[in-house]
Amino acid sequence: MEKEIIPFKLGLEYENWEFELGLCSIRFKHLDNYKYVGTGLNKFLNKTTDETKLFFSLDILEAVVINFKDKSMQFFKGITSLCTSATGELKHLFCVEQFTQFEVEVRCIYKNKDVFVIYSKKSLIEGLIKEIL
């Protein structure tokens, strides 16, 4: 089985990607927001991404919004199943650095043929969803 690729783990530092980040159009709360513009880390769970936005607080990654553009409902269901367990509970440990101390939540959203995967500190998730919707 191919190893699942999660290039942006919550709790990691800005300096890991500082030369591969551009300004992001989304402004959200007190966070520093960037768009990943590099080419080496454009996969999530072995699926090629179209856009990745990273949200930092004091140079620590606290939220990630991944966009897959022009995808089918079947793709959405597939990516959602990769992010959830058989009981329907969201898996979240896959996207967090080992010693990160905050609660994390993962959401998958389908809007206008775009699939969004959001994983962040639990306190940020609802606000990020409102930004997308």
N, CA, C and O atoms as a printed pandas DataFrame, in Angstrom:
     atom_number atom_name residue_name chain_id  residue_number  x_coord  y_coord  z_coord
0              1         N          MET        A               1    0.841   -1.179    0.000
1              2        CA          MET        A               1    0.000    0.000    0.000
2              3         C          MET        A               1    0.888    1.245    0.000
3              4         O          MET        A               1    1.882    1.308    0.724
4              5         N          GLU        A               2    0.531    2.205   -0.794
5              6        CA          GLU        A               2    1.269    3.446   -0.917
6              7         C          GLU        A               2    1.090    4.282    0.355
7              8         O          GLU        A               2   -0.015    4.371    0.889
8              9         N          LYS        A               3    2.180    4.896    0.839
9             10        CA          LYS        A               3    2.113    5.737    2.031
10            11         C          LYS        A               3    1.317    7.007    1.724
11            12         O          LYS        A               3    1.529    7.656    0.700
12            13         N          GLU        A               4    0.391    7.351    2.635
13            14        CA          GLU        A               4   -0.427    8.547    2.448
14            15         C          GLU        A               4    0.417    9.796    2.670
15            16         O          GLU        A               4    1.205    9.864    3.613
16            17         N          ILE        A               5    0.247   10.774    1.801
17            18        CA          ILE        A               5    1.050   11.991    1.850
18            19         C          ILE        A               5    0.271   13.100    2.542
19            20         O          ILE        A               5   -0.808   13.484    2.093
20            21         N          ILE        A               6    0.827   13.613    3.641
21            22        CA          ILE        A               6    0.282   14.764    4.354
22            23         C          ILE        A               6    1.441   15.738    4.549
23            24         O          ILE        A               6    2.146   15.651    5.554
24            25         N          PRO        A               7    1.654   16.663    3.613
25            26        CA          PRO        A               7    2.837   17.523    3.697
26            27         C          PRO        A               7    2.753   18.630    4.741
27            28         O          PRO        A               7    3.787   19.119    5.197
28            29         N          PHE        A               8    1.554   19.035    5.127
29            30        CA          PHE        A               8    1.400   20.167    6.036
30            31         C          PHE        A               8    0.744   19.691    7.324
31            32         O          PHE        A               8   -0.477   19.553    7.394
32            33         N          LYS        A               9    1.554   19.444    8.335
33            34        CA          LYS        A               9    1.026   18.965    9.610
34            35         C          LYS        A               9    0.903   20.124   10.586
35            36         O          LYS        A               9    1.814   20.939   10.729
36            37         N          LEU        A              10   -0.244   20.178   11.255
37            38        CA          LEU        A              10   -0.469   21.220   12.236
38            39         C          LEU        A              10    0.580   21.130   13.330
39            40         O          LEU        A              10    0.974   20.041   13.749
40            41         N          GLY        A              11    1.020   22.281   13.780
41            42        CA          GLY        A              11    2.038   22.330   14.821
42            43         C          GLY        A              11    3.441   22.551   14.294
43            44         O          GLY        A              11    4.353   22.854   15.063
44            45         N          LEU        A              12    3.627   22.403   12.979
45            46        CA          LEU        A              12    4.952   22.656   12.401
46            47         C          LEU        A              12    5.170   24.159   12.237
47            48         O          LEU        A              12    4.223   24.941   12.321
48            49         N          GLU        A              13    6.422   24.557   12.004
49            50        CA          GLU        A              13    6.781   25.968   11.951
50            51         C          GLU        A              13    6.823   26.525   10.531
51            52         O          GLU        A              13    7.104   25.812    9.567
52            53         N          TYR        A              14    6.539   27.807   10.438
53            54        CA          TYR        A              14    6.538   28.577    9.188
54            55         C          TYR        A              14    7.827   28.371    8.400
55            56         O          TYR        A              14    7.795   28.248    7.175
56            57         N          GLU        A              15    8.944   28.334    9.087
57            58        CA          GLU        A              15   10.238   28.255    8.405
58            59         C          GLU        A              15   10.395   27.005    7.538
59            60         O          GLU        A              15   11.265   26.965    6.668
60            61         N          ASN        A              16    9.569   25.991    7.764
61            62        CA          ASN        A              16    9.627   24.784    6.932
62            63         C          ASN        A              16    9.284   25.067    5.471
63            64         O          ASN        A              16    9.737   24.359    4.572
64            65         N          TRP        A              17    8.472   26.118    5.238
65            66        CA          TRP        A              17    7.996   26.407    3.881
66            67         C          TRP        A              17    8.146   27.876    3.484
67            68         O          TRP        A              17    7.606   28.277    2.453
68            69         N          GLU        A              18    8.858   28.693    4.264
69            70        CA          GLU        A              18    8.828   30.149    4.077
70            71         C          GLU        A              18    9.188   30.614    2.672
71            72         O          GLU        A              18    8.714   31.669    2.250
72            73         N          PHE        A              19    9.998   29.878    1.937
73            74        CA          PHE        A              19   10.386   30.294    0.585
74            75         C          PHE        A              19    9.430   29.758   -0.476
75            76         O          PHE        A              19    9.636   29.987   -1.668
76            77         N          GLU        A              20    8.393   29.051   -0.054
77            78        CA          GLU        A              20    7.413   28.486   -0.977
78            79         C          GLU        A              20    6.003   29.017   -0.708
79            80         O          GLU        A              20    5.013   28.418   -1.130
80            81         N          LEU        A              21    5.924   30.142   -0.007
81            82        CA          LEU        A              21    4.627   30.717    0.351
82            83         C          LEU        A              21    4.433   32.081   -0.283
83            84         O          LEU        A              21    5.368   32.877   -0.375
84            85         N          GLY        A              22    3.199   32.342   -0.722
85            86        CA          GLY        A              22    2.834   33.642   -1.274
86            87         C          GLY        A              22    1.690   34.226   -0.462
87            88         O          GLY        A              22    1.115   33.554    0.395
88            89         N          LEU        A              23    1.370   35.467   -0.736
89            90        CA          LEU        A              23    0.278   36.115   -0.016
90            91         C          LEU        A              23   -1.054   35.459   -0.346
91            92         O          LEU        A              23   -1.280   35.019   -1.473
92            93         N          CYS        A              24   -1.918   35.400    0.632
93            94        CA          CYS        A              24   -3.224   34.755    0.496
94            95         C          CYS        A              24   -4.313   35.816    0.520
95            96         O          CYS        A              24   -4.227   36.776    1.286
96            97         N          SER        A              25   -5.327   35.652   -0.305
97            98        CA          SER        A              25   -6.419   36.632   -0.375
98            99         C          SER        A              25   -7.353   36.552    0.835
99           100         O          SER        A              25   -8.008   37.539    1.170
100          101         N          ILE        A              26   -7.422   35.403    1.486
101          102        CA          ILE        A              26   -8.277   35.258    2.666
102          103         C          ILE        A              26   -7.586   35.910    3.857
103          104         O          ILE        A              26   -6.409   35.659    4.114
104          105         N          ARG        A              27   -8.318   36.741    4.577
105          106        CA          ARG        A              27   -7.838   37.317    5.832
106          107         C          ARG        A              27   -8.684   36.701    6.910
107          108         O          ARG        A              27   -9.911   36.789    6.860
108          109         N          PHE        A              28   -8.060   36.082    7.882
109          110        CA          PHE        A              28   -8.828   35.383    8.895
110          111         C          PHE        A              28   -8.270   35.641   10.286
111          112         O          PHE        A              28   -7.136   35.282   10.603
112          113         N          LYS        A              29   -9.096   36.272   11.102
113          114        CA          LYS        A              29   -8.806   36.556   12.502
114          115         C          LYS        A              29   -7.409   37.125   12.675
115          116         O          LYS        A              29   -6.988   38.009   11.928
116          117         N          HIS        A              30   -6.715   36.623   13.639
117          118        CA          HIS        A              30   -5.387   37.092   14.004
118          119         C          HIS        A              30   -4.275   36.285   13.341
119          120         O          HIS        A              30   -3.106   36.429   13.698
120          121         N          LEU        A              31   -4.626   35.451   12.395
121          122        CA          LEU        A              31   -3.648   34.528   11.811
122          123         C          LEU        A              31   -2.918   35.141   10.616
123          124         O          LEU        A              31   -3.456   35.997    9.913
124          125         N          ASP        A              32   -1.696   34.691   10.404
125          126        CA          ASP        A              32   -0.940   35.024    9.199
126          127         C          ASP        A              32   -1.311   33.988    8.148
127          128         O          ASP        A              32   -1.165   32.787    8.378
128          129         N          ASN        A              33   -1.791   34.449    6.992
129          130        CA          ASN        A              33   -2.354   33.556    5.974
130          131         C          ASN        A              33   -1.479   33.549    4.729
131          132         O          ASN        A              33   -1.074   34.602    4.235
132          133         N          TYR        A              34   -1.192   32.351    4.229
133          134        CA          TYR        A              34   -0.351   32.212    3.048
134          135         C          TYR        A              34   -0.920   31.144    2.122
135          136         O          TYR        A              34   -1.651   30.246    2.541
136          137         N          LYS        A              35   -0.564   31.273    0.865
137          138        CA          LYS        A              35   -0.903   30.282   -0.152
138          139         C          LYS        A              35    0.389   29.547   -0.492
139          140         O          LYS        A              35    1.428   30.171   -0.707
140          141         N          TYR        A              36    0.320   28.227   -0.539
141          142        CA          TYR        A              36    1.493   27.446   -0.922
142          143         C          TYR        A              36    1.687   27.581   -2.431
143          144         O          TYR        A              36    0.800   27.215   -3.201
144          145         N          VAL        A              37    2.836   28.102   -2.862
145          146        CA          VAL        A              37    3.096   28.313   -4.281
146          147         C          VAL        A              37    4.201   27.402   -4.812
147          148         O          VAL        A              37    4.542   27.459   -5.993
148          149         N          GLY        A              38    4.748   26.578   -3.955
149          150        CA          GLY        A              38    5.766   25.625   -4.394
150          151         C          GLY        A              38    5.146   24.514   -5.223
151          152         O          GLY        A              38    3.929   24.474   -5.402
152          153         N          THR        A              39    5.968   23.626   -5.721
153          154        CA          THR        A              39    5.469   22.525   -6.552
154          155         C          THR        A              39    5.753   21.154   -5.959
155          156         O          THR        A              39    5.221   20.157   -6.445
156          157         N          GLY        A              40    6.557   21.081   -4.947
157          158        CA          GLY        A              40    6.957   19.784   -4.398
158          159         C          GLY        A              40    5.977   19.154   -3.437
159          160         O          GLY        A              40    6.061   17.953   -3.180
160          161         N          LEU        A              41    5.034   19.936   -2.890
161          162        CA          LEU        A              41    4.127   19.421   -1.866
162          163         C          LEU        A              41    2.673   19.601   -2.266
163          164         O          LEU        A              41    1.855   20.026   -1.450
164          165         N          ASN        A              42    2.348   19.289   -3.493
165          166        CA          ASN        A              42    0.986   19.498   -3.980
166          167         C          ASN        A              42    0.162   18.217   -3.971
167          168         O          ASN        A              42   -0.617   17.974   -4.892
168          169         N          LYS        A              43    0.328   17.400   -2.940
169          170        CA          LYS        A              43   -0.458   16.173   -2.781
170          171         C          LYS        A              43   -1.042   16.136   -1.375
171          172         O          LYS        A              43   -0.422   16.607   -0.421
172          173         N          PHE        A              44   -2.238   15.574   -1.255
173          174        CA          PHE        A              44   -2.874   15.321    0.029
174          175         C          PHE        A              44   -3.532   13.959   -0.076
175          176         O          PHE        A              44   -4.381   13.745   -0.941
176          177         N          LEU        A              45   -3.148   13.035    0.796
177          178        CA          LEU        A              45   -3.650   11.659    0.745
178          179         C          LEU        A              45   -3.506   11.083   -0.668
179          180         O          LEU        A              45   -4.402   10.409   -1.177
180          181         N          ASN        A              46   -2.369   11.363   -1.278
181          182        CA          ASN        A              46   -2.003   10.868   -2.612
182          183         C          ASN        A              46   -2.866   11.421   -3.741
183          184         O          ASN        A              46   -2.863   10.872   -4.843
184          185         N          LYS        A              47   -3.594   12.486   -3.485
185          186        CA          LYS        A              47   -4.390   13.161   -4.508
186          187         C          LYS        A              47   -3.746   14.510   -4.807
187          188         O          LYS        A              47   -3.353   15.221   -3.882
188          189         N          THR        A              48   -3.632   14.871   -6.073
189          190        CA          THR        A              48   -3.037   16.147   -6.462
190          191         C          THR        A              48   -3.986   17.287   -6.114
191          192         O          THR        A              48   -5.163   17.261   -6.473
192          193         N          THR        A              49   -3.461   18.287   -5.412
193          194        CA          THR        A              49   -4.262   19.429   -4.982
194          195         C          THR        A              49   -4.158   20.562   -5.997
195          196         O          THR        A              49   -3.193   20.638   -6.758
196          197         N          ASP        A              50   -5.161   21.442   -6.004
197          198        CA          ASP        A              50   -5.136   22.618   -6.870
198          199         C          ASP        A              50   -4.700   23.869   -6.118
199          200         O          ASP        A              50   -4.112   24.777   -6.707
200          201         N          GLU        A              51   -4.985   23.920   -4.830
201          202        CA          GLU        A              51   -4.630   25.101   -4.043
202          203         C          GLU        A              51   -4.570   24.710   -2.566
203          204         O          GLU        A              51   -5.407   23.952   -2.076
204          205         N          THR        A              52   -3.570   25.240   -1.869
205          206        CA          THR        A              52   -3.429   24.990   -0.440
206          207         C          THR        A              52   -3.161   26.308    0.265
207          208         O          THR        A              52   -2.255   27.054   -0.106
208          209         N          LYS        A              53   -3.964   26.585    1.293
209          210        CA          LYS        A              53   -3.788   27.798    2.089
210          211         C          LYS        A              53   -3.410   27.392    3.506
211          212         O          LYS        A              53   -3.992   26.477    4.088
212          213         N          LEU        A              54   -2.420   28.097    4.044
213          214        CA          LEU        A              54   -1.883   27.787    5.368
214          215         C          LEU        A              54   -2.099   28.974    6.297
215          216         O          LEU        A              54   -1.923   30.123    5.892
216          217         N          PHE        A              55   -2.475   28.700    7.528
217          218        CA          PHE        A              55   -2.787   29.732    8.514
218          219         C          PHE        A              55   -1.907   29.516    9.747
219          220         O          PHE        A              55   -1.943   28.460   10.379
220          221         N          PHE        A              56   -1.122   30.536   10.069
221          222        CA          PHE        A              56   -0.151   30.452   11.159
222          223         C          PHE        A              56   -0.495   31.429   12.278
223          224         O          PHE        A              56   -1.037   32.507   12.034
224          225         N          SER        A              57   -0.174   31.036   13.500
225          226        CA          SER        A              57   -0.217   31.924   14.649
226          227         C          SER        A              57    1.145   31.828   15.323
227          228         O          SER        A              57    1.573   30.751   15.736
228          229         N          LEU        A              58    1.823   32.974   15.429
229          230        CA          LEU        A              58    3.180   33.005   15.999
230          231         C          LEU        A              58    4.084   31.973   15.322
231          232         O          LEU        A              58    4.846   31.268   15.984
232          233         N          ASP        A              59    3.987   31.899   14.000
233          234        CA          ASP        A              59    4.792   31.017   13.152
234          235         C          ASP        A              59    4.526   29.522   13.336
235          236         O          ASP        A              59    5.327   28.701   12.887
236          237         N          ILE        A              60    3.429   29.153   13.982
237          238        CA          ILE        A              60    3.044   27.746   14.137
238          239         C          ILE        A              60    1.804   27.499   13.286
239          240         O          ILE        A              60    0.826   28.242   13.373
240          241         N          LEU        A              61    1.847   26.455   12.465
241          242        CA          LEU        A              61    0.726   26.120   11.589
242          243         C          LEU        A              61   -0.470   25.664   12.417
243          244         O          LEU        A              61   -0.390   24.688   13.163
244          245         N          GLU        A              62   -1.597   26.395   12.271
245          246        CA          GLU        A              62   -2.799   26.086   13.040
246          247         C          GLU        A              62   -3.987   25.675   12.179
247          248         O          GLU        A              62   -4.963   25.134   12.699
248          249         N          ALA        A              63   -3.923   25.922   10.868
249          250        CA          ALA        A              63   -5.035   25.536    9.999
250          251         C          ALA        A              63   -4.547   25.379    8.569
251          252         O          ALA        A              63   -3.618   26.060    8.134
252          253         N          VAL        A              64   -5.194   24.461    7.840
253          254        CA          VAL        A              64   -4.891   24.209    6.432
254          255         C          VAL        A              64   -6.207   24.070    5.685
255          256         O          VAL        A              64   -7.114   23.366    6.128
256          257         N          VAL        A              65   -6.303   24.756    4.536
257          258        CA          VAL        A              65   -7.460   24.617    3.653
258          259         C          VAL        A              65   -6.927   24.142    2.306
259          260         O          VAL        A              65   -6.151   24.837    1.651
260          261         N          ILE        A              66   -7.354   22.952    1.906
261          262        CA          ILE        A              66   -6.915   22.352    0.645
262          263         C          ILE        A              66   -8.092   22.345   -0.317
263          264         O          ILE        A              66   -9.210   21.995    0.060
264          265         N          ASN        A              67   -7.835   22.735   -1.569
265          266        CA          ASN        A              67   -8.895   22.812   -2.572
266          267         C          ASN        A              67   -8.555   21.900   -3.744
267          268         O          ASN        A              67   -7.455   21.941   -4.295
268          269         N          PHE        A              68   -9.532   21.080   -4.105
269          270        CA          PHE        A              68   -9.480   20.275   -5.328
270          271         C          PHE        A              68  -10.554   20.852   -6.228
271          272         O          PHE        A              68  -11.737   20.788   -5.894
272          273         N          LYS        A              69  -10.166   21.415   -7.362
273          274        CA          LYS        A              69  -11.128   22.108   -8.231
274          275         C          LYS        A              69  -11.750   21.179   -9.268
275          276         O          LYS        A              69  -11.121   20.232   -9.740
276          277         N          ASP        A              70  -13.013   21.480   -9.610
277          278        CA          ASP        A              70  -13.763   20.798  -10.651
278          279         C          ASP        A              70  -13.772   19.275  -10.459
279          280         O          ASP        A              70  -13.342   18.518  -11.329
280          281         N          LYS        A              71  -14.273   18.855   -9.297
281          282        CA          LYS        A              71  -14.317   17.428   -8.961
282          283         C          LYS        A              71  -15.760   16.952   -8.832
283          284         O          LYS        A              71  -16.674   17.742   -8.601
284          285         N          SER        A              72  -15.940   15.659   -8.985
285          286        CA          SER        A              72  -17.270   15.061   -8.908
286          287         C          SER        A              72  -17.664   14.773   -7.461
287          288         O          SER        A              72  -16.834   14.810   -6.553
288          289         N          MET        A              73  -18.938   14.488   -7.272
289          290        CA          MET        A              73  -19.431   14.090   -5.952
290          291         C          MET        A              73  -18.767   12.782   -5.527
291          292         O          MET        A              73  -18.538   12.560   -4.338
292          293         N          GLN        A              74  -18.460   11.925   -6.482
293          294        CA          GLN        A              74  -17.788   10.662   -6.168
294          295         C          GLN        A              74  -16.385   10.927   -5.608
295          296         O          GLN        A              74  -15.966   10.261   -4.661
296          297         N          PHE        A              75  -15.660   11.887   -6.180
297          298        CA          PHE        A              75  -14.353   12.263   -5.647
298          299         C          PHE        A              75  -14.506   12.766   -4.208
299          300         O          PHE        A              75  -13.732   12.387   -3.329
300          301         N          PHE        A              76  -15.514   13.626   -3.973
301          302        CA          PHE        A              76  -15.783   14.147   -2.634
302          303         C          PHE        A              76  -16.015   13.011   -1.643
303          304         O          PHE        A              76  -15.441   13.005   -0.554
304          305         N          LYS        A              77  -16.850   12.059   -2.019
305          306        CA          LYS        A              77  -17.127   10.929   -1.127
306          307         C          LYS        A              77  -15.863   10.117   -0.861
307          308         O          LYS        A              77  -15.655    9.631    0.251
308          309         N          GLY        A              78  -15.025    9.972   -1.878
309          310        CA          GLY        A              78  -13.780    9.229   -1.709
310          311         C          GLY        A              78  -12.816    9.919   -0.763
311          312         O          GLY        A              78  -12.232    9.274    0.108
312          313         N          ILE        A              79  -12.643   11.220   -0.926
313          314        CA          ILE        A              79  -11.716   11.958   -0.055
314          315         C          ILE        A              79  -12.265   12.024    1.362
315          316         O          ILE        A              79  -11.504   11.981    2.328
316          317         N          THR        A              80  -13.595   12.128    1.488
317          318        CA          THR        A              80  -14.209   12.133    2.814
318          319         C          THR        A              80  -13.980   10.798    3.512
319          320         O          THR        A              80  -13.708   10.760    4.712
320          321         N          SER        A              81  -14.090    9.709    2.767
321          322        CA          SER        A              81  -13.878    8.393    3.379
322          323         C          SER        A              81  -12.420    8.203    3.822
323          324         O          SER        A              81  -12.155    7.458    4.766
324          325         N          LEU        A              82  -11.484    8.866    3.153
325          326        CA          LEU        A              82  -10.085    8.795    3.578
326          327         C          LEU        A              82   -9.852    9.567    4.876
327          328         O          LEU        A              82   -8.906    9.292    5.614
328          329         N          CYS        A              83  -10.727   10.537    5.141
329          330        CA          CYS        A              83  -10.595   11.375    6.343
330          331         C          CYS        A              83  -11.480   10.905    7.487
331          332         O          CYS        A              83  -11.454   11.508    8.560
332          333         N          THR        A              84  -12.270    9.837    7.291
333          334        CA          THR        A              84  -13.153    9.348    8.345
334          335         C          THR        A              84  -12.923    7.867    8.587
335          336         O          THR        A              84  -12.428    7.151    7.716
336          337         N          SER        A              85  -13.282    7.421    9.768
337          338        CA          SER        A              85  -13.161    6.005   10.107
338          339         C          SER        A              85  -14.432    5.270    9.689
339          340         O          SER        A              85  -15.380    5.889    9.207
340          341         N          ALA        A              86  -14.451    3.965    9.870
341          342        CA          ALA        A              86  -15.613    3.164    9.495
342          343         C          ALA        A              86  -16.859    3.560   10.296
343          344         O          ALA        A              86  -17.980    3.372    9.823
344          345         N          THR        A              87  -16.675    4.100   11.491
345          346        CA          THR        A              87  -17.814    4.503   12.324
346          347         C          THR        A              87  -18.272    5.923   12.014
347          348         O          THR        A              87  -19.227    6.412   12.617
348          349         N          GLY        A              88  -17.595    6.593   11.075
349          350        CA          GLY        A              88  -17.982    7.942   10.703
350          351         C          GLY        A              88  -17.246    9.029   11.468
351          352         O          GLY        A              88  -17.406   10.215   11.178
352          353         N          GLU        A              89  -16.435    8.627   12.452
353          354        CA          GLU        A              89  -15.667    9.621   13.193
354          355         C          GLU        A              89  -14.538   10.151   12.321
355          356         O          GLU        A              89  -13.907    9.406   11.571
356          357         N          LEU        A              90  -14.298   11.444   12.433
357          358        CA          LEU        A              90  -13.229   12.045   11.641
358          359         C          LEU        A              90  -11.872   11.647   12.194
359          360         O          LEU        A              90  -11.621   11.752   13.395
360          361         N          LYS        A              91  -11.009   11.193   11.315
361          362        CA          LYS        A              91   -9.625   10.948   11.699
362          363         C          LYS        A              91   -8.944   12.307   11.720
363          364         O          LYS        A              91   -9.196   13.139   10.848
364          365         N          HIS        A              92   -8.103   12.537   12.684
365          366        CA          HIS        A              92   -7.406   13.805   12.694
366          367         C          HIS        A              92   -5.941   13.666   13.087
367          368         O          HIS        A              92   -5.160   14.591   12.867
368          369         N          LEU        A              93   -5.565   12.573   13.643
369          370        CA          LEU        A              93   -4.178   12.431   14.081
370          371         C          LEU        A              93   -3.204   12.403   12.911
371          372         O          LEU        A              93   -2.023   12.703   13.084
372          373         N          PHE        A              94   -3.685   12.046   11.716
373          374        CA          PHE        A              94   -2.819   11.994   10.553
374          375         C          PHE        A              94   -2.296   13.367   10.144
375          376         O          PHE        A              94   -1.285   13.457    9.447
376          377         N          CYS        A              95   -2.962   14.430   10.563
377          378        CA          CYS        A              95   -2.604   15.760   10.090
378          379         C          CYS        A              95   -1.983   16.634   11.175
379          380         O          CYS        A              95   -1.912   17.854   11.024
380          381         N          VAL        A              96   -1.534   16.020   12.265
381          382        CA          VAL        A              96   -0.999   16.774   13.389
382          383         C          VAL        A              96    0.412   16.295   13.708
383          384         O          VAL        A              96    0.677   15.093   13.753
384          385         N          GLU        A              97    1.307   17.242   13.926
385          386        CA          GLU        A              97    2.660   16.924   14.361
386          387         C          GLU        A              97    2.574   16.202   15.704
387          388         O          GLU        A              97    1.682   16.484   16.504
388          389         N          GLN        A              98    3.476   15.293   15.946
389          390        CA          GLN        A              98    3.407   14.373   17.077
390          391         C          GLN        A              98    3.166   15.039   18.437
391          392         O          GLN        A              98    2.376   14.522   19.227
392          393         N          PHE        A              99    3.808   16.148   18.731
393          394        CA          PHE        A              99    3.711   16.732   20.068
394          395         C          PHE        A              99    2.796   17.961   20.144
395          396         O          PHE        A              99    2.888   18.737   21.094
396          397         N          THR        A             100    1.937   18.140   19.177
397          398        CA          THR        A             100    1.011   19.271   19.158
398          399         C          THR        A             100   -0.022   19.092   20.266
399          400         O          THR        A             100   -0.547   17.998   20.473
400          401         N          GLN        A             101   -0.306   20.187   20.974
401          402        CA          GLN        A             101   -1.142   20.103   22.170
402          403         C          GLN        A             101   -2.554   20.658   22.014
403          404         O          GLN        A             101   -3.248   20.803   23.021
404          405         N          PHE        A             102   -3.017   20.977   20.799
405          406        CA          PHE        A             102   -4.374   21.506   20.695
406          407         C          PHE        A             102   -5.311   20.503   20.024
407          408         O          PHE        A             102   -4.880   19.622   19.280
408          409         N          GLU        A             103   -6.622   20.666   20.312
409          410        CA          GLU        A             103   -7.627   19.797   19.703
410          411         C          GLU        A             103   -7.807   20.151   18.244
411          412         O          GLU        A             103   -7.803   21.327   17.878
412          413         N          VAL        A             104   -7.966   19.134   17.408
413          414        CA          VAL        A             104   -8.018   19.323   15.958
414          415         C          VAL        A             104   -9.324   18.771   15.410
415          416         O          VAL        A             104   -9.873   17.795   15.920
416          417         N          GLU        A             105   -9.807   19.423   14.358
417          418        CA          GLU        A             105  -11.001   18.945   13.670
418          419         C          GLU        A             105  -10.747   18.956   12.173
419          420         O          GLU        A             105  -10.012   19.804   11.666
420          421         N          VAL        A             106  -11.358   18.010   11.467
421          422        CA          VAL        A             106  -11.227   17.898   10.011
422          423         C          VAL        A             106  -12.624   17.974    9.414
423          424         O          VAL        A             106  -13.550   17.333    9.911
424          425         N          ARG        A             107  -12.778   18.761    8.342
425          426        CA          ARG        A             107  -14.060   18.841    7.627
426          427         C          ARG        A             107  -13.806   18.753    6.135
427          428         O          ARG        A             107  -12.813   19.271    5.624
428          429         N          CYS        A             108  -14.717   18.091    5.447
429          430        CA          CYS        A             108  -14.694   18.023    3.984
430          431         C          CYS        A             108  -15.977   18.698    3.488
431          432         O          CYS        A             108  -17.068   18.427    3.989
432          433         N          ILE        A             109  -15.828   19.575    2.502
433          434        CA          ILE        A             109  -16.953   20.356    1.988
434          435         C          ILE        A             109  -16.973   20.255    0.467
435          436         O          ILE        A             109  -15.925   20.292   -0.179
436          437         N          TYR        A             110  -18.175   20.126   -0.101
437          438        CA          TYR        A             110  -18.352   20.112   -1.553
438          439         C          TYR        A             110  -19.163   21.344   -1.927
439          440         O          TYR        A             110  -20.305   21.490   -1.491
440          441         N          LYS        A             111  -18.584   22.228   -2.729
441          442        CA          LYS        A             111  -19.268   23.467   -3.116
442          443         C          LYS        A             111  -18.933   23.807   -4.563
443          444         O          LYS        A             111  -17.762   23.958   -4.911
444          445         N          ASN        A             112  -19.947   23.927   -5.397
445          446        CA          ASN        A             112  -19.774   24.315   -6.805
446          447         C          ASN        A             112  -18.699   23.496   -7.525
447          448         O          ASN        A             112  -17.849   24.051   -8.221
448          449         N          LYS        A             113  -18.743   22.188   -7.354
449          450        CA          LYS        A             113  -17.799   21.252   -7.959
450          451         C          LYS        A             113  -16.376   21.363   -7.410
451          452         O          LYS        A             113  -15.449   20.776   -7.969
452          453         N          ASP        A             114  -16.198   22.109   -6.322
453          454        CA          ASP        A             114  -14.903   22.164   -5.651
454          455         C          ASP        A             114  -14.994   21.375   -4.353
455          456         O          ASP        A             114  -16.002   21.426   -3.649
456          457         N          VAL        A             115  -13.935   20.650   -4.049
457          458        CA          VAL        A             115  -13.845   19.909   -2.799
458          459         C          VAL        A             115  -12.828   20.618   -1.917
459          460         O          VAL        A             115  -11.701   20.881   -2.337
460          461         N          PHE        A             116  -13.235   20.921   -0.699
461          462        CA          PHE        A             116  -12.355   21.559    0.274
462          463         C          PHE        A             116  -12.142   20.599    1.435
463          464         O          PHE        A             116  -13.094   20.014    1.952
464          465         N          VAL        A             117  -10.903   20.445    1.834
465          466        CA          VAL        A             117  -10.576   19.723    3.055
466          467         C          VAL        A             117   -9.962   20.752    3.983
467          468         O          VAL        A             117   -8.980   21.412    3.646
468          469         N          ILE        A             118  -10.559   20.876    5.154
469          470        CA          ILE        A             118  -10.071   21.840    6.142
470          471         C          ILE        A             118   -9.674   21.049    7.375
471          472         O          ILE        A             118  -10.460   20.251    7.887
472          473         N          TYR        A             119   -8.468   21.266    7.849
473          474        CA          TYR        A             119   -8.113   20.736    9.156
474          475         C          TYR        A             119   -7.436   21.845    9.939
475          476         O          TYR        A             119   -6.569   22.559    9.434
476          477         N          SER        A             120   -7.864   21.966   11.202
477          478        CA          SER        A             120   -7.395   23.094   12.007
478          479         C          SER        A             120   -7.649   22.840   13.486
479          480         O          SER        A             120   -8.230   21.833   13.889
480          481         N          LYS        A             121   -7.179   23.817   14.282
481          482        CA          LYS        A             121   -7.558   23.822   15.685
482          483         C          LYS        A             121   -9.075   23.853   15.734
483          484         O          LYS        A             121   -9.723   24.519   14.926
484          485         N          LYS        A             122   -9.624   23.135   16.677
485          486        CA          LYS        A             122  -11.081   23.042   16.785
486          487         C          LYS        A             122  -11.732   24.420   16.894
487          488         O          LYS        A             122  -12.828   24.622   16.372
488          489         N          SER        A             123  -11.088   25.356   17.552
489          490        CA          SER        A             123  -11.663   26.689   17.752
490          491         C          SER        A             123  -11.727   27.514   16.468
491          492         O          SER        A             123  -12.414   28.535   16.439
492          493         N          LEU        A             124  -11.041   27.110   15.420
493          494        CA          LEU        A             124  -10.990   27.882   14.178
494          495         C          LEU        A             124  -11.880   27.327   13.070
495          496         O          LEU        A             124  -12.178   28.045   12.116
496          497         N          ILE        A             125  -12.306   26.083   13.167
497          498        CA          ILE        A             125  -12.926   25.373   12.049
498          499         C          ILE        A             125  -14.197   26.064   11.539
499          500         O          ILE        A             125  -14.354   26.220   10.328
500          501         N          GLU        A             126  -15.094   26.476   12.414
501          502        CA          GLU        A             126  -16.362   27.068   11.972
502          503         C          GLU        A             126  -16.123   28.374   11.219
503          504         O          GLU        A             126  -16.772   28.623   10.203
504          505         N          GLY        A             127  -15.209   29.207   11.694
505          506        CA          GLY        A             127  -14.899   30.462   11.010
506          507         C          GLY        A             127  -14.305   30.236    9.626
507          508         O          GLY        A             127  -14.614   30.972    8.688
508          509         N          LEU        A             128  -13.455   29.224    9.494
509          510        CA          LEU        A             128  -12.870   28.912    8.188
510          511         C          LEU        A             128  -13.945   28.413    7.214
511          512         O          LEU        A             128  -13.922   28.754    6.032
512          513         N          ILE        A             129  -14.867   27.622    7.707
513          514        CA          ILE        A             129  -15.956   27.140    6.849
514          515         C          ILE        A             129  -16.788   28.318    6.353
515          516         O          ILE        A             129  -17.166   28.353    5.182
516          517         N          LYS        A             130  -17.078   29.280    7.223
517          518        CA          LYS        A             130  -17.848   30.460    6.821
518          519         C          LYS        A             130  -17.115   31.263    5.751
519          520         O          LYS        A             130  -17.755   31.830    4.866
520          521         N          GLU        A             131  -15.803   31.321    5.813
521          522        CA          GLU        A             131  -14.999   32.026    4.792
522          523         C          GLU        A             131  -15.172   31.359    3.426
523          524         O          GLU        A             131  -15.213   32.045    2.404
524          525         N          ILE        A             132  -15.272   30.041    3.402
525          526        CA          ILE        A             132  -15.389   29.296    2.148
526          527         C          ILE        A             132  -16.811   29.384    1.605
527          528         O          ILE        A             132  -17.014   29.602    0.411
528          529         N          LEU        A             133  -17.783   29.215    2.477
529          530        CA          LEU        A             133  -19.176   29.214    2.043
530          531         C          LEU        A             133  -19.656   30.632    1.871
531          532         O          LEU        A             133  -20.811   30.852    1.507
